[in-house]
């Protein structure tokens, strides 16, 4: 994760994510029909091992400028999203998530590079509503700070323009004398 920025909040993940991953993969194995023979291997140990490793590798934190996320078992992914690029935060629920009392927090950004429509999905954050509020508050703070900097810059530009006009007029007076 990135150094040099202050951490506002670290997300904690619900251990029920392990069960969610186990059931979701099993569901897709059943649907594929060819995966049915692998269900025995999946439920006898491979599924629990992969689910446990996935849960252990989950990290997410909100800093003063970014939302940082890390996940993966074999292939690890680390994403850093600047808060000013976040456009939408959405909660997703489905029957399996409801049974396990989990939620997915989907984060969409401006200029999405992901054709699936979301840049990040955070599954099973404990107190996800509070985490979402913290992200929105920090994003708002950054946007208001940038707005005030732009306003100051606009005032400064106007003053510079007036000063340059005054210098031009003085030079014209000197030239005419």
C-alpha positions in Angstrom: 0.0 0.0 0.0 1.1 3.6 -0.6 3.3 5.4 1.9 3.1 9.1 2.8 -0.6 9.5 3.1 -2.6 9.3 6.3 -4.9 6.3 6.8 -8.4 7.4 7.7 -10.0 4.0 8.0 -9.1 0.3 7.4 -11.9 -1.9 6.3 -12.4 -5.1 8.1 -13.9 -8.1 6.3 -16.5 -10.5 7.5 -15.1 -14.1 7.8 -18.3 -15.3 6.1 -16.7 -14.3 2.8 -15.0 -17.7 2.9 -18.4 -19.5 2.8 -19.6 -17.1 0.1 -16.6 -18.0 -2.1 -17.0 -21.7 -1.4 -20.7 -21.6 -2.4 -20.3 -19.3 -5.4 -17.6 -21.5 -7.0 -19.6 -24.6 -6.2 -22.6 -23.0 -8.0 -20.6 -22.4 -11.1 -19.1 -25.9 -11.0 -22.7 -27.3 -11.0 -23.8 -25.1 -13.8 -20.9 -26.1 -16.0 -21.8 -29.8 -15.7 -18.2 -30.7 -16.5 -17.3 -29.2 -13.1 -19.5 -31.6 -11.1 -16.7 -34.2 -10.6 -14.6 -31.4 -9.2 -17.2 -30.6 -6.5 -15.9 -33.4 -4.3 -12.4 -32.1 -4.4 -13.7 -28.5 -3.9 -15.7 -29.4 -0.8 -13.1 -31.8 0.7 -10.4 -29.2 1.1 -9.4 -27.2 -1.9 -12.3 -24.8 -1.5 -11.7 -24.2 2.2 -8.0 -23.6 1.6 -8.5 -21.2 -1.3 -11.3 -19.4 0.5 -9.2 -19.0 3.6 -6.2 -17.7 1.7 -8.4 -15.2 -0.2 -9.8 -13.9 3.1 -6.3 -13.6 4.6 -5.0 -11.6 1.7 -7.9 -9.1 1.6 -6.8 -5.5 2.5 -8.7 -2.2 2.0 -8.0 1.2 3.4 -9.1 4.7 2.9 -6.4 7.3 2.9 -6.6 11.1 2.6 -6.3 10.9 -1.2 -6.9 7.3 -2.3 -8.9 4.1 -1.8 -6.4 1.2 -1.7 -7.4 -2.5 -2.2 -5.5 -5.7 -2.3 -6.8 -9.3 -2.9 -5.9 -12.6 -4.5 -4.7 -16.1 -4.0 -2.7 -17.2 -7.0 -2.9 -13.9 -8.9 -2.8 -10.9 -6.6 -4.4 -7.6 -7.5 -3.6 -4.3 -5.9 -5.6 -1.2 -6.9 -5.3 2.4 -5.9 -8.2 4.7 -6.9 -7.9 8.4 -6.4 -10.9 9.7 -4.5 -11.6 12.5 -6.9 -12.2 9.9 -9.7 -14.9 8.0 -7.8 -18.3 8.6 -9.4 -20.6 6.1 -7.7 -20.7 3.8 -4.7 -23.4 1.1 -4.9 -24.4 -1.7 -2.7 -25.3 -5.0 -4.3 -27.2 -7.9 -2.7 -28.2 -11.3 -3.9 -29.8 -14.4 -2.2 -26.5 -15.9 -1.1 -25.2 -12.6 0.2 -28.5 -12.1 2.1 -28.3 -15.5 3.7 -24.7 -14.8 4.9 -25.6 -11.2 5.8 -23.0 -9.8 3.4 -23.0 -6.9 0.9 -20.9 -5.9 -2.1 -19.8 -2.3 -2.3 -19.3 -1.6 -6.0 -17.1 1.4 -6.9 -17.3 3.1 -10.3 -14.8 5.8 -11.4 -14.7 8.4 -14.1 -13.2 7.2 -17.4 -13.6 3.5 -16.4 -11.0 1.3 -18.0 -12.9 -1.8 -17.1 -15.5 -2.9 -19.7 -17.6 -4.7 -17.1 -18.6 -1.3 -15.7 -17.0 -1.2 -12.3 -13.4 -0.6 -11.1 -13.7 -2.3 -7.8 -16.0 -4.6 -5.9 -15.5 -5.0 -2.1 -17.3 -8.0 -0.7 -18.2 -8.4 2.9 -16.9 -5.3 4.6 -18.0 -5.1 8.2 -20.1 -2.0 8.7 -20.1 -1.3 5.0 -22.5 1.6 5.3 -20.1 3.5 7.6 -17.2 2.7 5.3 -19.1 4.1 2.3 -20.0 7.2 4.2 -16.3 7.7 5.1 -15.3 7.4 1.5 -18.0 9.9 0.4 -17.0 12.4 3.1 -13.3 12.2 2.2 -14.1 12.6 -1.5 -16.3 15.6 -0.7 -13.5 17.2 1.4 -11.0 16.7 -1.5 -13.5 18.2 -4.0 -14.3 21.2 -1.8 -10.5 21.8 -1.3 -9.9 21.7 -5.0 -12.9 24.0 -5.6 -11.5 26.6 -3.2 -8.0 26.3 -4.8 -9.6 26.9 -8.2 -11.5 30.0 -6.8 -8.2 31.4 -5.4 -6.5 30.7 -8.7 -9.3 32.5 -10.6 -9.0 35.6 -8.3 -5.2 35.6 -8.7 -5.6 35.4 -12.5 -7.9 38.4 -12.5 -5.6 40.4 -10.3 -2.6 39.5 -12.6 -4.6 40.5 -15.7 -5.5 43.9 -14.1 -1.9 44.5 -13.2 -0.7 43.7 -16.7 -3.3 46.1 -18.2 -2.1 48.8 -15.8 1.5 48.2 -16.9 0.5 48.3 -20.5 -1.3 51.6 -20.0 1.8 53.1 -18.2 4.1 51.9 -21.0 1.8 53.5 -23.6 1.9 56.8 -21.6 5.7 56.7 -21.5 5.9 55.9 -25.2 3.6 58.8 -26.1 5.6 61.4 -24.1 
